[in-house]
Amino acid sequence: MPTVTVQGKKFTCDKGANLRKILLKHKIALHNGNSTIINCRGIGSCGTCAVEIIGEVNQPNWKDKARRSLPPHSLKQNRRLACQTQVLGDIEVIKYDGFWGQGEIRNKE
């Protein structure tokens, strides 16, 4: 079972588990500010669940790439949409500031 490390917490999940669902299950504040209320609930259209991931996950699908190609995101940033990401091995998840998680300052909460 892969280990997910985020904001000083560690937990395991099934291989292939959806990262958004895993983070919410473990009460990790996935969204920033009002995006907690205003988000697409996991269909990959809003981009508010963007996080940096170090470790083994699936390749980005078309929804992930399409949304991250639009401002305020950029495909040059090392981010992924948690709602479109499957955990395949041990990973570290890093959250950033900004409504869409597009900022440069790491969130500690």
DSSP file (Angstrom, degrees, kcal/mol; ACC not computed):
  #  RESIDUE AA STRUCTURE BP1 BP2  ACC     N-H-->O    O-->H-N    N-H-->O    O-->H-N    TCO  KAPPA ALPHA  PHI   PSI    X-CA   Y-CA   Z-CA
    1    1 A M              0   0    0      0, 0.0    13,-0.2     0, 0.0    87,-0.1   0.000 360.0 360.0 360.0 129.5    0.0    0.0    0.0
    2    2 A P        -     0   0    0      0, 0.0    11,-1.8     0, 0.0     2,-0.5  -0.310 360.0-132.6 -65.8 149.8    1.4    3.4   -1.0
    3    3 A T  E     -A   12   0A   0      9,-0.2    88,-2.6     7,-0.0     2,-0.5  -0.899  13.6-155.9-104.2 132.6    2.1    6.0    1.7
    4    4 A V  E     -Ab  11  91A   0      7,-3.6     7,-1.9    -2,-0.5     2,-0.5  -0.936   6.9-166.9-108.1 126.9    0.9    9.6    1.3
    5    5 A T  E     +Ab  10  92A   0     86,-2.1    88,-3.0    -2,-0.5     2,-0.3  -0.968  19.3 154.2-116.0 126.0    2.8   12.3    3.2
    6    6 A V  E >   -Ab   9  93A   0      3,-2.5     3,-2.3    -2,-0.5    88,-0.1  -0.950  64.6 -11.5-154.4 130.6    1.2   15.7    3.4
    7    7 A Q  T 3  S-     0   0    0     86,-0.6     3,-0.1    -2,-0.3    87,-0.1   0.851 128.1 -50.5  49.0  44.3    1.5   18.6    5.9
    8    8 A G  T 3  S+     0   0    0      1,-0.3     2,-0.3     0, 0.0    -1,-0.3   0.451 116.5 112.2  78.5   0.7    3.4   16.4    8.4
    9    9 A K  E <   -A    6   0A   0     -3,-2.3    -3,-2.5     2,-0.0     2,-0.4  -0.808  47.0-163.8-106.3 148.6    0.8   13.6    8.3
   10   10 A K  E     +A    5   0A   0     -2,-0.3     2,-0.3    -5,-0.2    -5,-0.2  -0.993  17.9 152.6-130.9 138.9    1.3   10.2    6.8
   11   11 A F  E     -A    4   0A   0     -7,-1.9    -7,-3.6    -2,-0.4     2,-0.2  -0.974  33.2-119.3-155.7 163.1   -1.3    7.6    5.9
   12   12 A T  E     +A    3   0A   0     -2,-0.3     2,-0.3    -9,-0.2    -9,-0.2  -0.661  25.5 179.4-104.9 161.6   -1.7    4.7    3.5
   13   13 A C        -     0   0    0    -11,-1.8     2,-0.1    -2,-0.2     3,-0.1  -0.944  37.5 -82.1-149.4 168.8   -4.1    4.1    0.6
   14   14 A D    >   -     0   0    0     -2,-0.3     3,-1.9   -13,-0.2     2,-0.2  -0.473  54.8 -97.4 -71.7 147.0   -4.9    1.5   -2.0
   15   15 A K  T 3  S+     0   0    0      1,-0.3    73,-0.2    -2,-0.1    -1,-0.1  -0.496 114.1  25.3 -63.8 131.5   -2.8    1.6   -5.1
   16   16 A G  T 3  S+     0   0    0     71,-4.3    -1,-0.3     1,-0.3    72,-0.2   0.419  88.1 150.5  91.8   0.3   -4.7    3.5   -7.8
   17   17 A A  E <   -C   87   0A   0     -3,-1.9    70,-2.7    70,-0.5     2,-0.4  -0.315  55.3-104.7 -65.7 148.7   -6.7    5.5   -5.2
   18   18 A N  E  >  -C   86   0A   0     68,-0.2     4,-2.1     1,-0.1    68,-0.2  -0.624  24.0-143.7 -75.1 125.6   -7.9    8.9   -6.2
   19   19 A L  H  > S+     0   0    0     66,-2.8     4,-2.6    63,-0.4     5,-0.2   0.880  96.4  53.9 -62.8 -41.0   -5.8   11.6   -4.5
   20   20 A R  H  > S+     0   0    0     62,-1.6     4,-2.4    65,-0.3     5,-0.2   0.941 110.8  46.1 -58.4 -48.4   -8.6   14.1   -3.9
   21   21 A K  H  > S+     0   0    0     61,-0.2     4,-2.3     1,-0.2    -1,-0.2   0.887 112.6  50.7 -63.3 -39.7  -10.8   11.4   -2.2
   22   22 A I  H  X S+     0   0    0     -4,-2.1     4,-1.7     2,-0.2    -1,-0.2   0.928 111.3  47.4 -64.5 -46.0   -7.8   10.2    0.0
   23   23 A L  H  <>S+     0   0    0     -4,-2.6     5,-2.8     1,-0.2    -2,-0.2   0.921 114.3  46.1 -63.9 -44.0   -6.9   13.8    1.1
   24   24 A L  H ><5S+     0   0    0     -4,-2.4     3,-1.7    -5,-0.2    -1,-0.2   0.890 108.7  56.3 -66.1 -38.6  -10.5   14.6    2.0
   25   25 A K  H 3<5S+     0   0    0     -4,-2.3    -1,-0.2     1,-0.3    -2,-0.2   0.871 109.4  46.7 -58.9 -37.2  -11.0   11.3    3.8
   26   26 A H  T 3<5S-     0   0    0     -4,-1.7    -1,-0.3    -5,-0.1    -2,-0.2   0.164 119.5-111.5 -94.1  17.7   -8.0   12.2    6.0
   27   27 A K  T < 5 +     0   0    0     -3,-1.7     2,-0.5     1,-0.2    -3,-0.2   0.807  60.0 158.6  59.5  35.3   -9.4   15.7    6.6
   28   28 A I      < -     0   0    0     -5,-2.8     2,-1.4    -6,-0.1    -1,-0.2  -0.802  49.6-120.1 -86.2 126.7   -6.6   17.4    4.7
   29   29 A A        +     0   0    0     -2,-0.5    -5,-0.1    80,-0.4    -1,-0.0  -0.521  38.5 177.1 -69.8  94.2   -7.8   20.9    3.7
   30   30 A L        +     0   0    0     -2,-1.4     2,-0.2   -10,-0.1    -1,-0.2   0.856  56.5  54.8 -71.6 -37.1   -7.5   20.4   -0.1
   31   31 A H  S    S-     0   0    0     -3,-0.1     2,-0.4     2,-0.1     5,-0.1  -0.611  76.3-129.2-102.2 159.2   -8.8   23.8   -1.2
   32   32 A N    >   -     0   0    0     67,-0.6     3,-2.0    16,-0.3     4,-0.2  -0.885  60.9 -40.4-108.1 136.1   -7.8   27.4   -0.2
   33   33 A G  G >  S-     0   0    0     -2,-0.4     3,-1.6     1,-0.3     4,-0.2  -0.169 127.0  -3.1  55.9-134.3  -10.2   30.1    1.0
   34   34 A N  G >> S+     0   0    0      1,-0.3     4,-2.7     2,-0.2     3,-1.5   0.592 115.8  82.9 -70.4 -10.3  -13.6   30.2   -0.8
   35   35 A S  G <4 S+     0   0    0     -3,-2.0    -1,-0.3     1,-0.3    -2,-0.2   0.665  76.9  73.3 -68.6 -11.4  -12.6   27.4   -3.2
   36   36 A T  G <4 S+     0   0    0     -3,-1.6    -1,-0.3    -4,-0.2     3,-0.2   0.851 112.1  26.5 -62.6 -33.8  -13.6   25.1   -0.3
   37   37 A I  T <4 S+     0   0    0     -3,-1.5     2,-1.0     1,-0.2    -2,-0.2   0.838 122.0  54.3 -94.3 -43.2  -17.2   26.1   -1.3
   38   38 A I  S  < S+     0   0    0     -4,-2.7     2,-0.3     2,-0.0    -1,-0.2  -0.754  79.4 112.6-101.5  89.1  -16.7   27.0   -5.0
   39   39 A N  S    S-     0   0    0     -2,-1.0    -3,-0.0    -3,-0.2    -8,-0.0  -0.949  74.1-108.3-149.3 168.6  -15.1   24.0   -6.7
   40   40 A C        -     0   0    0     -2,-0.3     3,-0.5     1,-0.1    -2,-0.0   0.434  47.8-122.8 -83.9   0.9  -16.1   21.4   -9.3
   41   41 A R  S    S-     0   0    0      1,-0.2    -1,-0.1     2,-0.1    -3,-0.0   0.754  74.8 -44.6  63.2  26.2  -16.3   18.5   -6.7
   42   42 A G  S    S+     0   0    0    -22,-0.0    -1,-0.2   -21,-0.0   -21,-0.1   0.604 104.0 115.4 103.2  12.0  -13.8   16.4   -8.6
   43   43 A I  S    S-     0   0    0     -3,-0.5    -2,-0.1    20,-0.0    20,-0.0   0.523  80.9-117.2 -93.1  -2.9  -14.7   16.5  -12.3
   44   44 A G  S    S+     0   0    0     20,-0.0    23,-0.2    23,-0.0    37,-0.0   0.652  83.7 107.5  86.3  15.8  -11.5   18.3  -13.2
   45   45 A S  S    S+     0   0    0      1,-0.1    -1,-0.0    22,-0.1    -6,-0.0   0.718  73.1  46.4-100.2 -21.6  -12.9   21.6  -14.5
   46   46 A C  S    S-     0   0    0      1,-0.0    -1,-0.1    54,-0.0    -8,-0.0   0.858  80.0-146.0 -95.0 -35.8  -12.1   24.2  -11.9
   47   47 A G    >   +     0   0    0      1,-0.0     3,-1.0     2,-0.0    35,-0.0   0.558  58.2 125.5  84.6   7.8   -8.4   23.6  -11.0
   48   48 A T  T 3   +     0   0    0      1,-0.2   -16,-0.3   -13,-0.1   -13,-0.1   0.584  64.9  62.6 -78.2  -8.0   -8.7   24.5   -7.4
   49   49 A C  T 3  S+     0   0    0    -18,-0.1    33,-1.8     2,-0.1    -1,-0.2   0.094  71.0 144.1-102.1  22.8   -7.2   21.2   -6.2
   50   50 A A  E <   +E   81   0B   0     -3,-1.0    46,-0.5    50,-0.7     2,-0.3  -0.443  20.0 162.4 -67.0 129.5   -3.8   21.8   -7.8
   51   51 A V  E     -E   80   0B   0     29,-2.7    29,-2.6    -2,-0.2     2,-0.4  -0.946  40.8-110.5-140.7 159.4   -0.9   20.4   -5.8
   52   52 A E  E     -D   94   0A   0     42,-2.9    42,-2.9    -2,-0.3     2,-0.4  -0.788  34.7-162.4 -89.9 139.0    2.7   19.5   -6.3
   53   53 A I  E     -D   93   0A   0     -2,-0.4     2,-0.6    25,-0.3    40,-0.2  -0.987  12.8-168.2-128.5 128.7    3.3   15.7   -6.1
   54   54 A I  E     +D   92   0A   0     38,-2.7    38,-2.4    -2,-0.4     2,-0.3  -0.971  60.4  32.2-112.5 118.8    6.7   14.0   -5.6
   55   55 A G  E    S-D   91   0A   0     -2,-0.6     2,-0.7    36,-0.2    36,-0.2  -0.867 100.4 -23.5 132.4-167.4    6.5   10.3   -6.2
   56   56 A E  E     +     0   0A   0     34,-1.0    32,-2.3    -2,-0.3    33,-1.7  -0.714  64.9 141.1 -93.9 113.6    4.6    7.8   -8.4
   57   57 A V  E     -D   87   0A   0     -2,-0.7    30,-0.2    30,-0.2    -2,-0.1  -0.863  53.8 -78.1-135.8 171.4    1.2    8.8   -9.8
   58   58 A N        -     0   0    0     28,-1.5    -1,-0.1    -2,-0.3     3,-0.1  -0.194  56.2 -90.7 -65.0 162.7   -0.5    8.2  -13.1
   59   59 A Q        -     0   0    0      1,-0.1    -1,-0.1    26,-0.1    27,-0.1  -0.461  56.7 -87.9 -69.2 148.3    0.3   10.3  -16.2
   60   60 A P        -     0   0    0      0, 0.0    -1,-0.1     0, 0.0     2,-0.1  -0.349  44.6-141.4 -59.9 134.2   -1.8   13.4  -16.5
   61   61 A N     >  -     0   0    0     23,-0.3     4,-2.4    -3,-0.1     5,-0.2  -0.296  32.1 -91.5 -86.6-179.5   -5.1   12.8  -18.4
   62   62 A W  H  > S+     0   0    0      1,-0.2     4,-2.6     2,-0.2     5,-0.2   0.844 125.3  53.4 -65.5 -34.2   -6.6   15.3  -20.9
   63   63 A K  H  > S+     0   0    0      2,-0.2     4,-2.5     1,-0.2     5,-0.3   0.937 110.6  47.1 -64.9 -45.3   -8.7   17.0  -18.2
   64   64 A D  H  > S+     0   0    0      1,-0.2     4,-2.2     2,-0.2    -2,-0.2   0.948 116.5  43.1 -60.3 -50.6   -5.7   17.6  -16.0
   65   65 A K  H  X S+     0   0    0     -4,-2.4     4,-0.8     1,-0.2    -1,-0.2   0.906 113.7  51.5 -64.7 -41.9   -3.6   18.9  -18.9
   66   66 A A  H >< S+     0   0    0     -4,-2.6     3,-0.6    -5,-0.2     4,-0.3   0.938 113.5  42.9 -63.0 -47.3   -6.4   21.1  -20.3
   67   67 A R  H >< S+     0   0    0     -4,-2.5     3,-1.5     1,-0.2     6,-0.3   0.909 113.3  51.3 -67.4 -41.5   -7.2   22.8  -17.1
   68   68 A R  H 3< S+     0   0    0     -4,-2.2    -1,-0.2    -5,-0.3    -2,-0.2   0.604  99.7  65.7 -73.1  -9.2   -3.6   23.4  -16.1
   69   69 A S  T << S+     0   0    0     -4,-0.8    -1,-0.3    -3,-0.6    -2,-0.2   0.543  93.3  76.9 -85.2  -6.8   -2.9   24.9  -19.5
   70   70 A L  S X  S-     0   0    0     -3,-1.5     3,-1.6    -4,-0.3     0, 0.0  -0.799  91.5 -61.8-104.9 145.4   -5.3   27.8  -18.6
   71   71 A P  T 3  S+     0   0    0      0, 0.0     3,-0.1     0, 0.0    -2,-0.1  -0.283 116.5  31.2 -58.9 148.9   -4.5   30.8  -16.3
   72   72 A P  T 3  S+     0   0    0      0, 0.0    -4,-0.1     0, 0.0     2,-0.0  -0.991 120.0  62.4 -85.2   3.7   -3.8   31.1  -13.5
   73   73 A H    <   -     0   0    0     -3,-1.6     2,-0.3    -6,-0.3    29,-0.0  -0.280  64.0-162.2 -79.9 171.8   -2.1   27.7  -13.9
   74   74 A S    >   -     0   0    0     -3,-0.1     3,-1.5    -2,-0.0     5,-0.3  -0.965  27.9-132.8-153.1 138.3    0.7   26.9  -16.3
   75   75 A L  T 3  S+     0   0    0     -2,-0.3    -6,-0.1     1,-0.3     4,-0.1   0.665 106.8  68.9 -65.8 -13.3    1.9   23.5  -17.5
   76   76 A K  T 3  S+     0   0    0      2,-0.1    -1,-0.3    -7,-0.0     2,-0.2   0.739  83.3  86.2 -75.8 -23.6    5.4   24.8  -16.6
   77   77 A Q  S <  S-     0   0    0     -3,-1.5     2,-1.8    -9,-0.2    -3,-0.0  -0.512  89.5-121.2 -74.5 147.0    4.5   24.6  -12.9
   78   78 A N        +     0   0    0     -2,-0.2     2,-0.3     2,-0.0   -25,-0.3  -0.519  69.5 125.6 -86.9  69.7    5.1   21.2  -11.3
   79   79 A R        -     0   0    0     -2,-1.8     2,-0.3    -5,-0.3   -27,-0.2  -0.872  38.5-168.8-127.2 159.2    1.4   20.8  -10.3
   80   80 A R  E     -E   51   0B   0    -29,-2.6   -29,-2.7    -2,-0.3     2,-0.6  -0.964  32.6-107.8-139.3 156.1   -1.3   18.2  -10.8
   81   81 A L  E >   -E   50   0B   0     -2,-0.3     3,-1.5   -31,-0.2   -31,-0.2  -0.790  23.7-149.6 -83.9 119.8   -5.1   18.2  -10.1
   82   82 A A  G >  S+     0   0    0    -33,-1.8   -62,-1.6    -2,-0.6     3,-1.4   0.847  94.9  60.5 -58.6 -34.3   -5.6   16.0   -7.1
   83   83 A C  G 3  S+     0   0    0      1,-0.3    -1,-0.3   -64,-0.2   -62,-0.1   0.692 109.7  41.4 -69.2 -17.5   -9.1   15.0   -8.5
   84   84 A Q  G <  S+     0   0    0     -3,-1.5     2,-0.4   -66,-0.1   -23,-0.3   0.186  97.8  98.4-112.4  15.1   -7.5   13.6  -11.6
   85   85 A T    <   -     0   0    0     -3,-1.4   -66,-2.8    -4,-0.1     2,-0.4  -0.892  53.6-158.1-114.4 132.5   -4.6   11.8  -10.0
   86   86 A Q  E     -C   18   0A   0     -2,-0.4   -28,-1.5   -68,-0.2     2,-0.6  -0.907  21.6-127.9-105.8 133.8   -4.2    8.2   -9.0
   87   87 A V  E     +CD  17  57A   0    -70,-2.7   -71,-4.3    -2,-0.4   -70,-0.5  -0.702  34.7 165.6 -82.0 120.9   -1.7    7.2   -6.3
   88   88 A L  E     -     0   0A   0    -32,-2.3     2,-0.2    -2,-0.6   -31,-0.2   0.608  64.3  -6.9-110.4 -18.7    0.6    4.5   -7.7
   89   89 A G  E    S-     0   0A   0    -33,-1.7    -1,-0.2   -86,-0.1     2,-0.1  -0.856 103.8 -37.0-157.0-171.3    3.4    4.5   -5.1
   90   90 A D  E     +     0   0A   0     -2,-0.2   -34,-1.0   -88,-0.1     2,-0.3  -0.380  66.5 178.8 -61.7 133.9    4.7    6.5   -2.1
   91   91 A I  E     -bD   4  55A   0    -88,-2.6   -86,-2.1   -36,-0.2     2,-0.4  -0.948  29.7-145.0-137.5 157.6    4.1   10.2   -2.6
   92   92 A E  E     -bD   5  54A   0    -38,-2.4   -38,-2.7    -2,-0.3     2,-0.5  -0.991  20.2-154.2-117.0 132.6    4.6   13.6   -0.9
   93   93 A V  E     -bD   6  53A   0    -88,-3.0   -86,-0.6    -2,-0.4     2,-0.5  -0.921   7.0-166.9-110.5 130.2    1.9   16.2   -1.6
   94   94 A I  E     - D   0  52A   0    -42,-2.9   -42,-2.9    -2,-0.5     2,-0.3  -0.973   5.8-156.9-121.0 122.3    2.7   19.9   -1.3
   95   95 A K        -     0   0    0     -2,-0.5    12,-2.4    12,-0.4     2,-0.3  -0.703   8.6-161.4 -96.1 148.8    0.0   22.5   -1.2
   96   96 A Y  B     -F  106   0C   0    -46,-0.5    10,-0.2    -2,-0.3     6,-0.1  -0.814  21.4 -99.3-124.9 166.6    0.5   26.1   -2.2
   97   97 A D  S    S+     0   0    0      8,-2.0     6,-3.0    -2,-0.3    -1,-0.1  -0.118  70.4  79.4 -76.1 178.0   -1.4   29.4   -1.6
   98   98 A G  S >  S-     0   0    0      3,-0.2     3,-1.6     4,-0.2   -66,-0.2   0.082  89.9 -84.0  97.4 149.3   -3.8   31.1   -4.0
   99   99 A F  T 3  S+     0   0    0      1,-0.3   -67,-0.6     2,-0.1    -1,-0.1   0.876 133.0  33.6 -52.8 -42.3   -7.4   30.4   -4.8
  100  100 A W  T 3  S-     0   0    0    -69,-0.1   -50,-0.7    -3,-0.1    -1,-0.3   0.293 117.3-106.6 -97.1   8.2   -6.4   27.7   -7.3
  101  101 A G  S <  S+     0   0    0     -3,-1.6    -3,-0.2   -52,-0.1    -4,-0.1   0.757  85.8 126.6  71.7  23.0   -3.3   26.5   -5.4
  102  102 A Q        +     0   0    0     -6,-0.1    -4,-0.2   -29,-0.0    -5,-0.1   0.485  39.1 107.2 -92.2  -4.3   -1.2   28.3   -8.1
  103  103 A G  S    S-     0   0    0     -6,-3.0    -5,-0.1     2,-0.1    -7,-0.0   0.156  71.8-124.8 -69.1-173.8    0.9   30.4   -5.7
  104  104 A E  S    S+     0   0    0     -8,-0.1     2,-0.5     2,-0.1    -1,-0.1   0.491  81.1  90.1-110.5  -9.6    4.5   30.1   -4.7
  105  105 A I  S    S-     0   0    0      1,-0.0    -8,-2.0     0, 0.0     2,-0.2  -0.803  77.0-125.0 -97.4 126.3    4.1   29.9   -0.9
  106  106 A R  B     -F   96   0C   0     -2,-0.5     2,-0.4   -10,-0.2   -10,-0.3  -0.442  20.9-127.5 -67.4 135.5    3.7   26.5    0.6
  107  107 A N        -     0   0    0    -12,-2.4   -12,-0.4    -2,-0.2  -100,-0.1  -0.704  18.7-169.4 -82.3 134.0    0.7   26.0    2.8
  108  108 A K              0   0    0     -2,-0.4    -1,-0.1     1,-0.2    -2,-0.0   0.683 360.0 360.0 -94.9 -21.6    1.5   24.6    6.2
  109  109 A E              0   0    0    -81,-0.0   -80,-0.4   -80,-0.0    -1,-0.2   0.478 360.0 360.0 -78.2 360.0   -2.1   23.9    7.3
